[in-house]
């Protein structure tokens, strides 16, 4: 996708040394566009855990390059296992992280050590290229849903939660890919962007990238979605996800469940866009089997923004002695999901439909 007319992916190899990694530091958006260089395993692990990079597909792709960087420094078995363990501990909820690390380990563990670094970089690049192709396919399938609602030139109003755009993947995005394609096709599409407290990924990231691409959008507070649905202002909801069970339960940014409830109560379709790498074929019950990351209370008790004098400031927004809880995700039961938008098409959120859409994954798990 483009930033002010220049095409970018969300991560790429450094133009000068061709082995370290460049990323867009998402903790600095929208105030500044910074592209730090990651040259060590620890720097990659920090970038994931501190959310310089975030979004399930991007986390997996970044971790793959983290393994490659580690193999360049030391291709031993010990170093490989250390890299896998270190990166796996950075974020517990997003399944793409585990998927990418298992793929890298499977390719490298029996590979000759002198060739491990080169092979690791090639595999990480393949993961990135596949992610782009997958998200493009998700966009095309989701575009059909938007087109079906754009009758007689009617504007299509879409609500999204958190950020599932191109900066949450290698390119295109998941939930936002159909929106970008609709916009580029000349469809009158408008996006209501939940702010997504406490880290404000909607207000800071989704609004930023939609604006850079020229997509009409309006930022709303998290609690306004139900109100707009009641008044017919929203035609459909599209969100991303960090993990989907084999029975269709969806784990996504905290607050997603409430949007799904409101959509169901108002007869509004609620879609989830995801690559197949986000499906956890080993679990069925999202409420009991998905670990929910608990992040620092300071994300709730403080907020960072641009002050009226132009400076960037972090301020406390709750009483000094008030404690805070910060679960980062919630689980939306499959019964509230109208459909899953995948790279192979749209299917119902249930075990039979997922197994029919991806029979080879179910076969692998059974084996």
C-alpha positions as CSV (number, residue, x, y, z in Angstrom):
1,X,0.0,0.0,0.0
2,X,1.1,3.6,-0.2
3,X,2.1,6.4,2.2
4,X,1.8,9.8,0.5
5,X,2.1,8.1,-2.9
6,X,5.1,5.9,-2.0
7,X,4.6,2.1,-1.9
8,X,5.6,0.4,1.3
9,X,5.4,-3.0,2.9
10,X,5.2,-3.0,6.7
11,X,8.6,-4.7,7.0
12,X,11.5,-5.2,4.6
13,X,15.2,-6.0,4.6
14,X,17.6,-3.0,5.0
15,X,18.6,-1.5,1.7
16,X,22.3,-1.4,2.6
17,X,23.2,-4.6,4.5
18,X,20.4,-6.8,3.2
19,X,20.2,-8.9,6.4
20,X,18.8,-6.6,9.1
21,X,15.1,-5.8,9.2
22,X,13.4,-2.5,8.8
23,X,9.9,-1.9,10.3
24,X,7.4,0.9,10.7
25,X,7.4,1.7,14.4
26,X,3.6,1.6,15.1
27,X,4.0,3.0,18.6
28,X,5.0,6.4,17.0
29,X,2.0,6.6,14.6
30,X,0.3,8.9,13.8
31,X,2.7,11.5,15.3
32,X,5.8,10.4,13.5
33,X,6.8,7.9,10.7
34,X,9.9,6.1,12.0
35,X,11.5,3.0,10.5
36,X,14.0,1.5,12.9
37,X,16.5,-1.1,12.0
38,X,16.4,-4.5,13.8
39,X,19.7,-6.3,13.7
40,X,19.6,-8.8,16.6
41,X,17.2,-11.4,18.0
42,X,16.6,-9.4,21.1
43,X,15.7,-6.3,19.0
44,X,13.2,-8.3,17.1
45,X,11.7,-9.8,20.3
46,X,11.4,-6.4,21.8
47,X,9.7,-5.0,18.7
48,X,7.0,-7.7,19.0
49,X,6.5,-7.6,22.7
50,X,6.5,-3.8,22.9
51,X,4.1,-3.6,19.9
52,X,6.4,-1.7,17.5
53,X,4.9,-4.3,15.2
54,X,1.5,-5.8,15.9
55,X,-1.3,-7.6,14.1
56,X,-1.2,-11.3,14.0
57,X,0.1,-11.8,10.4
58,X,2.8,-9.2,10.8
59,X,3.9,-10.7,14.2
60,X,4.4,-14.0,12.5
61,X,6.4,-12.6,9.5
62,X,8.5,-10.5,11.9
63,X,9.3,-13.5,14.0
64,X,10.3,-15.5,10.9
65,X,12.9,-12.8,10.2
66,X,13.9,-12.9,13.8
67,X,14.9,-16.5,13.4
68,X,16.8,-15.7,10.3
69,X,18.8,-12.9,12.0
70,X,19.6,-15.3,14.8
71,X,20.8,-18.0,12.4
72,X,23.1,-15.4,10.7
73,X,24.7,-14.8,14.1
74,X,24.9,-18.5,15.2
75,X,23.4,-21.4,13.1
76,X,23.8,-24.0,15.9
77,X,20.9,-26.1,17.2
78,X,21.1,-24.4,20.6
79,X,20.8,-20.9,18.9
80,X,17.8,-22.1,16.8
81,X,16.0,-23.4,19.9
82,X,16.8,-20.3,21.8
83,X,15.4,-18.1,19.0
84,X,12.2,-20.1,18.8
85,X,11.7,-20.0,22.6
86,X,12.5,-16.3,22.9
87,X,10.2,-15.2,20.1
88,X,7.4,-17.6,21.2
89,X,7.3,-15.9,24.6
90,X,6.7,-12.4,23.2
91,X,2.9,-12.5,22.6
92,X,0.8,-15.4,23.8
93,X,-2.5,-14.9,22.0
94,X,-1.8,-14.4,18.2
95,X,-1.5,-17.9,16.7
96,X,0.3,-16.7,13.6
97,X,3.4,-16.3,15.8
98,X,3.4,-20.0,16.7
99,X,2.6,-21.0,13.2
100,X,5.5,-19.0,11.7
101,X,8.0,-20.3,14.3
102,X,6.9,-23.9,13.8
103,X,7.3,-23.5,10.0
104,X,10.8,-22.0,10.4
105,X,11.9,-24.7,12.8
106,X,10.5,-27.4,10.5
107,X,12.6,-26.1,7.6
108,X,15.8,-25.5,9.6
109,X,16.1,-28.2,12.2
110,X,17.4,-30.9,9.8
111,X,19.1,-28.4,7.5
112,X,23.0,-28.3,7.3
113,X,24.2,-25.6,9.7
114,X,26.4,-23.7,7.1
115,X,23.2,-23.2,5.0
116,X,20.8,-22.3,7.7
117,X,21.0,-18.6,7.5
118,X,20.5,-18.4,3.8
119,X,17.6,-20.9,4.0
120,X,16.0,-19.0,6.9
121,X,16.1,-15.7,5.1
122,X,14.5,-17.3,2.0
123,X,11.8,-18.9,4.1
124,X,11.0,-15.7,5.9
125,X,10.7,-13.9,2.5
126,X,8.4,-16.7,1.3
127,X,6.2,-16.2,4.4
128,X,5.9,-12.5,3.6
129,X,5.1,-13.0,-0.1
130,X,2.5,-15.6,0.8
131,X,1.0,-13.2,3.3
132,X,0.6,-10.5,0.6
133,X,-1.0,-12.9,-1.8
134,X,-3.3,-14.3,0.9
135,X,-4.5,-10.9,1.9
136,X,-5.1,-9.9,-1.6
137,X,-7.4,-12.9,-2.0
138,X,-9.2,-12.1,1.2
139,X,-9.8,-8.6,-0.2
140,X,-11.3,-9.9,-3.4
141,X,-13.7,-12.2,-1.5
142,X,-14.7,-9.5,0.9
143,X,-15.1,-7.0,-2.0
144,X,-18.0,-9.1,-3.3
145,X,-19.8,-8.6,0.1
146,X,-19.4,-4.8,-0.2
147,X,-20.5,-4.7,-3.8
148,X,-23.7,-6.6,-2.9
149,X,-24.6,-3.7,-0.6
150,X,-23.6,-0.9,-2.9
151,X,-26.9,-1.0,-4.9
152,X,-28.0,2.0,-6.9
153,X,-24.9,4.0,-5.9
154,X,-25.7,3.7,-2.1
155,X,-22.9,4.5,0.2
156,X,-21.7,1.4,2.2
157,X,-21.0,2.2,5.9
158,X,-18.7,-0.3,7.5
159,X,-17.7,-0.5,11.2
160,X,-14.3,-1.9,12.1
161,X,-12.6,-2.4,15.4
162,X,-8.8,-2.2,16.2
163,X,-6.5,-2.3,13.2
164,X,-6.5,-5.1,10.7
165,X,-5.1,-3.1,7.8
166,X,-1.9,-3.3,5.8
167,X,0.3,-2.3,8.7
168,X,-1.1,-5.2,10.7
169,X,0.1,-7.6,7.9
170,X,2.9,-7.5,5.3
171,X,0.5,-5.7,2.9
172,X,-3.2,-5.1,2.1
173,X,-4.5,-6.2,5.5
174,X,-7.3,-8.5,6.4
175,X,-10.4,-6.6,7.4
176,X,-9.4,-3.5,5.5
177,X,-8.3,-5.3,2.3
178,X,-11.9,-5.5,1.0
179,X,-12.4,-1.8,1.9
180,X,-9.3,-0.7,0.0
181,X,-10.4,-2.7,-3.0
182,X,-13.9,-1.2,-2.9
183,X,-12.5,2.3,-2.7
184,X,-10.1,1.6,-5.6
185,X,-13.0,0.2,-7.6
186,X,-14.9,3.5,-7.2
187,X,-17.5,2.2,-4.7
188,X,-18.7,4.8,-2.2
189,X,-17.5,3.3,1.0
190,X,-17.2,4.9,4.4
191,X,-15.6,3.4,7.5
192,X,-16.6,4.0,11.1
193,X,-13.3,3.5,13.0
194,X,-13.6,2.5,16.7
195,X,-10.9,4.2,18.7
196,X,-10.1,0.9,20.4
197,X,-9.0,1.7,23.9
198,X,-6.6,1.4,25.6
199,X,-3.9,1.6,22.9
200,X,-6.1,3.4,20.4
201,X,-5.1,1.3,17.4
202,X,-8.2,2.4,15.6
203,X,-7.8,6.1,16.2
204,X,-4.1,6.1,15.7
205,X,-3.4,3.4,13.1
206,X,-6.6,2.5,11.2
207,X,-7.5,6.2,10.8
208,X,-3.9,7.0,9.7
209,X,-3.7,4.4,7.0
210,X,-7.2,4.9,5.7
211,X,-6.4,8.6,5.4
212,X,-3.2,8.0,3.6
213,X,-5.0,6.0,1.1
214,X,-7.9,8.5,0.7
215,X,-10.6,6.3,2.2
216,X,-13.5,8.2,3.8
217,X,-13.7,7.5,7.5
218,X,-15.0,8.8,10.8
219,X,-13.4,8.0,14.2
220,X,-15.9,7.1,16.9
221,X,-15.5,6.2,20.6
222,X,-15.7,2.5,21.3
223,X,-19.2,2.8,22.9
224,X,-20.8,4.5,19.9
225,X,-21.1,1.5,17.6
226,X,-24.3,0.2,19.1
227,X,-25.9,3.6,18.9
228,X,-25.1,3.9,15.2
229,X,-26.3,0.4,14.5
230,X,-29.7,1.2,16.1
231,X,-30.1,4.2,13.9
232,X,-29.3,2.3,10.6
233,X,-26.0,4.1,10.1
234,X,-23.9,0.9,9.7
235,X,-24.4,-1.7,7.0
236,X,-21.9,-4.3,8.0
237,X,-19.1,-5.0,10.5
238,X,-15.7,-6.4,9.3
239,X,-13.0,-7.1,11.9
240,X,-9.8,-9.1,11.9
241,X,-8.7,-11.7,14.4
242,X,-5.6,-13.0,16.3
243,X,-6.9,-16.6,16.6
244,X,-9.9,-18.6,15.4
245,X,-10.7,-22.0,16.8
246,X,-11.6,-25.0,14.6
247,X,-15.2,-24.5,15.6
248,X,-15.3,-20.8,14.6
249,X,-14.9,-18.9,17.8
250,X,-13.0,-15.7,17.2
251,X,-10.4,-14.1,19.5
252,X,-9.8,-10.4,18.6
253,X,-9.0,-7.1,20.3
254,X,-10.9,-6.4,23.5
255,X,-14.3,-4.9,22.7
256,X,-15.0,-7.1,19.6
257,X,-17.5,-9.3,21.5
258,X,-19.6,-6.3,22.4
259,X,-19.7,-5.1,18.7
260,X,-20.8,-8.6,17.7
261,X,-23.6,-8.6,20.3
262,X,-24.9,-5.2,19.1
263,X,-24.7,-6.3,15.4
264,X,-26.7,-9.4,16.2
265,X,-29.4,-7.4,18.1
266,X,-29.7,-5.1,15.1
267,X,-29.6,-7.6,12.3
268,X,-26.3,-6.3,10.9
269,X,-23.9,-8.8,9.4
270,X,-20.7,-9.3,11.4
271,X,-17.8,-10.7,9.3
272,X,-14.3,-11.7,10.4
273,X,-11.4,-11.6,7.8
274,X,-8.5,-13.9,8.4
275,X,-5.8,-16.0,6.7
276,X,-5.8,-19.7,7.3
277,X,-2.6,-19.3,9.4
278,X,-4.8,-17.7,12.0
279,X,-6.9,-20.8,12.6
280,X,-5.8,-22.9,15.6
281,X,-6.9,-26.4,14.5
282,X,-5.9,-27.8,17.9
283,X,-8.7,-26.2,19.9
284,X,-12.5,-25.8,19.7
285,X,-13.6,-23.7,22.6
286,X,-12.3,-20.2,22.5
287,X,-13.5,-19.2,25.9
288,X,-11.5,-21.9,27.7
289,X,-8.6,-22.7,25.4
290,X,-7.3,-19.4,24.1
291,X,-4.8,-17.6,26.5
292,X,-5.8,-14.0,26.9
293,X,-2.9,-11.6,27.2
294,X,-3.0,-9.3,30.2
295,X,-1.0,-6.2,29.4
296,X,0.4,-3.5,31.6
297,X,-2.1,-1.4,33.6
298,X,-0.3,1.8,32.5
299,X,-1.9,1.3,29.1
300,X,-5.2,2.0,30.8
301,X,-4.2,4.6,33.3
302,X,-2.2,6.8,30.9
303,X,-2.6,8.1,27.4
304,X,-0.2,9.6,24.9
305,X,-1.0,12.2,22.4
306,X,-0.1,15.5,20.8
307,X,-0.6,18.5,23.1
308,X,-2.0,21.7,21.7
309,X,1.5,23.2,21.6
310,X,2.6,20.4,19.3
311,X,4.6,18.4,21.8
312,X,4.0,14.7,22.4
313,X,2.9,14.0,26.0
314,X,1.9,11.1,28.2
315,X,-0.7,11.9,30.8
316,X,-2.4,10.0,33.6
317,X,-6.2,9.8,33.1
318,X,-7.3,8.0,36.3
319,X,-6.9,8.8,40.0
320,X,-3.4,8.1,41.3
321,X,-4.4,5.2,43.6
322,X,-6.9,3.5,41.3
323,X,-5.8,0.1,40.0
324,X,-6.5,-1.0,36.4
325,X,-7.0,-4.3,34.6
326,X,-6.0,-4.7,31.0
327,X,-7.1,-7.8,29.2
328,X,-6.0,-7.3,25.6
329,X,-8.4,-9.6,23.8
330,X,-11.9,-11.1,24.1
331,X,-13.6,-14.1,22.4
332,X,-16.7,-13.8,20.2
333,X,-18.6,-17.1,20.0
334,X,-19.1,-18.5,16.6
335,X,-22.9,-18.2,16.8
336,X,-22.4,-14.4,16.5
337,X,-20.3,-14.5,13.4
338,X,-22.0,-14.1,10.0
339,X,-19.1,-15.5,8.1
340,X,-15.3,-15.9,7.9
341,X,-13.6,-14.2,5.0
342,X,-10.6,-16.3,4.1
343,X,-8.2,-16.5,1.2
344,X,-10.3,-19.4,-0.3
345,X,-13.6,-17.8,0.1
346,X,-16.3,-17.1,2.7
347,X,-17.5,-19.8,5.0
348,X,-19.7,-20.2,8.0
349,X,-18.1,-20.0,11.4
350,X,-18.5,-23.7,12.3
351,X,-16.3,-26.8,12.4
352,X,-17.8,-28.5,9.4
353,X,-17.5,-25.4,7.1
354,X,-13.9,-24.8,8.2
355,X,-13.0,-28.4,7.6
356,X,-14.5,-28.3,4.2
357,X,-12.7,-25.1,3.3
358,X,-9.3,-26.3,4.5
359,X,-9.4,-30.2,4.5
360,X,-5.6,-30.5,4.4
361,X,-5.2,-28.8,7.8
362,X,-7.7,-31.0,9.5
363,X,-5.9,-34.0,8.0
364,X,-2.6,-32.8,9.3
365,X,-4.0,-32.3,12.8
366,X,-5.5,-35.8,12.8
367,X,-2.2,-37.3,11.8
